[in-house]
């Protein structure tokens, strides 16, 4: 016995009054008089609802459980359905059949539960209006394939969500973002859309739909319309529901584009007798099931105006359909196509982001033009069967075949080249018995199963289920154990594909030092040594092993034990302790210089400027919204530090999403250390409020046994100085305090800091860009207070510490208080490390200290002036924890760090290598060039980068979060209108990695109106870079 038809009568439906309201957006599953779906009978009294488990009579007459779709069974603990809950899986149906039962009623359920906490994001699709719809005249599945059947008018309805169209085991899968919407434009008003009340008809329609949809012939449509206006928001239908209507095929340009690829492939391969066809050899699916005329994360001009889902709405839709319900992914892993063709740039960007951790070849990047993606082979892994077969597909990117027909025509040969390559490799093959392409691995019972029958399967004999090599699909269908095994194998693939990251446990053991240190080899590095613990050594050797400095010896001295056979490497340069950048906001260091006009008096002024929100705040929200861009950003800014000679930096407070653990980074991070000898610092930016509870919290921060960095008196007015007064009046000037900026202080204030043992971090360039001046150098140095340098950030500060040290020297000289070069070098080495509390392990070159070194060319015989004069082109090598991380190609080769996993880079015309592999880094797969290109592309088209954020990968690896600590604050009364009008710009400039390779940088600096003249022009900062 087969389930074939509903028991309700068409006459009853024709006579029924028109349904209104969103609750009728999708029809219910057809039920018999006992309340069960037709063909099923209740497991017990009373009648079953959509979520019930029923019993169906199988072929042998034995009853077995049947669940009516996962979408209808989601319940909270209280027994109520929750729209935020992923539904539990059913276990008794083939995946392909389960999807048909779930997707068809999905929109009806979304709207039924709109009252739970407000409209569901998916209700957006109802905002597109209602469209002429049809149903089949006869009950049950039509007796023949095809979508042109005797039809009746079903009224004006919102669109039905779509499942995959075509054969579920078609070897080529075409993918778009979401279904299109004939009927929206004036020229397609006669389109009619399926609106079935019978699941069998729904399944039949999407199995046999190929290159056409349906429409009413225009003459008939005009006659039915009778000259009235028509459109998606007109509620009046063409005729009575249930009346017969004529229908005809409406060719779809996109689908005929698919067919042109099959015809071209057959011609290329000489398959004269082929039967290749869309629907049989190419199926098509969408990443989101519901249709619209456009994917509108932002407004699109039109008449009528297109409904806008917005970014938040898009995220909600994608979370529900793509991530939680996984309609697309479950279907793709059931189909297991040999080739996936991604149509359109929008879909390409979304697909690349969502699947990025599963690409095994070709490394596609979001935003990369389709023309570039077409030039190389790109492969995606679905996983492996239990019998060891690799399941993967070639991913081919294509222009949209209808919206960009000229581009598609130009790309057709390249697309066919990819298809032909799969034929040559044996992954695509023509089956001469069917005239169609051979089916990929995996079983399928979509057309004929224990629940329904919608037609014959022409490929049944060649299907090989996932569960068990050599087992035919017939055995799988006839034996419940075979079906269960196939389903279990599919679930295993799905679970593996969407696995939760397990690389970062919540509790991470403390490391004694950088966990790359134990693998650091024995190195003997010869050159001029500037130990910062004593006088320079004109010629000597530094001995390193396992991340530590073993010894420092003058030339001619015997090597220490264990280094007798280690050949010394002549660095040809000056060896310094690794440089420290003691103040930065590294997450922002992809943005170029921005300055307030006019200059500001305190931080709150420029933070609240609309121009700042537009140039800095909104672009960073886009970057922080995408995992791929977060990781690219971390990689880029870390390399930027290396290029400037920095081995330890402050200002990257990123953490793993699933943990409170901070990401320590490749460059040592003052705020995230697992080393028991390097205590992480505390850090606060926002002004302290004069409230008892805030004062108490601040006091606790100073008493935790670590240095506490606080943005102190950043500005030049009374408000800025008031912060110092608040600290002083409450006894908060203490040894742990490190006052970042400290711009608004006077001589007595600096003296108070010195007396308490507190310290200052000075950022002269950023101070000058934002406020037109910096602190009083004579007052600072005259007080005896310790100070270090910090480059702040690239939106208003230096690109690296080598630039900042030059600005500090020029500023001090301009104020009439020249600073000795040695004092400035201490401010980026030994003094800096001592101020951060790391002075017992870093900042000096001496035995027992960690092996962090910066090696520079000798451009001045005075080793301290040498560092002052050096720019990025003079950085010969940077070593962290005993590993050369960056350096001249020859020097990297001499130390044994020029292997295949290094990355070439050119700085100042010199060939260098990057060594970025680290045992605990989640970024080892991300190179510098790829990170740079991804970020540059994102900033060049911010709306596109933002729109891509709605799709995130299932398997996110070690997901990271950025702490954006300088975002615009919430507007105060009177600012709301001004700031609300600020919109995301189309693009913002991307900040280059170095100064030496960016000649346009000087034009920008010279254009800042309030920047002191001594920093401008050929005799200012620029002279160090020419």
Secondary structure, DSSP 8 states (H G I E B T S, - for coil): -------S-HHHHHHS----SGGGSS----B-TTSSBTTEEESSSS---TT-EEEEE-TTS-EEEEE--GGG----TTSS--TTS-----SSS-HHHHHHHHHHTHHHHHHHTTTSSS--GGGGGGGG--EEEEEESSSSS-SSSSS---EEEEEEE-------BS-TT-SEEEEEEE---TTSSGGGTTEEEE--S-HHHHHHHHHH--SEEEE--HHHHHHHHTT----TT----SS-TT-EE--EEEE-HHHHHHHHHHHHHHHHHT-TT----BTTTEEEEEEESS--SS--SS----SS-----HHHHHHHHHIIIIIIS-HHHHHHHHH--SEEEEESHHHHHHHHHHHGGGEEES---TT--HHHHTTS--EEEEEE-TTS-EEEEEEEEE--TTTTHHHHHHHHHHHHHHHHHHHHTTSS-EETTTTEE---SS---SSB-SS-B-S--TTGGG-B-SSSTT-BHHHHHH-HHHHHHHHHHHHHHHHHHT----SS-SS---BSS-TTGGG---EEEEEEEE-SSSS-EEEEEEEEETTEEEEEEETTS---TT-TT---EEEEEEEEE-EEE-SB-GGGTTB-----SS--SBHHHHHT-HHHIIIIIHHHHHHHT-HHHHHHHHHHHHHHHHHTTEEEE-----EETTSS-B---SSEETT---BTTS---EEE-S---SSHHHHHHHHHHHTSSS-EEEEES-BSSHHHHHHHHHHHHTT---TTEEEEE-TT--HHHHHHHHHHT-EEEE-HHHHHHHHS----HHHHHHHT-EEEE--B-TTTS-SSHHHHHHHHHHHHHHTT----HHHHHHTTTHHHHHHTT-TTTSSS--TTSB--EEEE---SSSHHHHHHH--GGGEEEEEETTEEEEEEHHHHHHTT--STT-EEEEETTEEEEE----TT-TTTT--HHHHHHHHHHHHHSHHHHHHGGG---SS-SS-EE---TT------TTTHHHHHT----S---B--S-STT-THHHHHHHT-TTS-GGGSSTTTGGGGG-
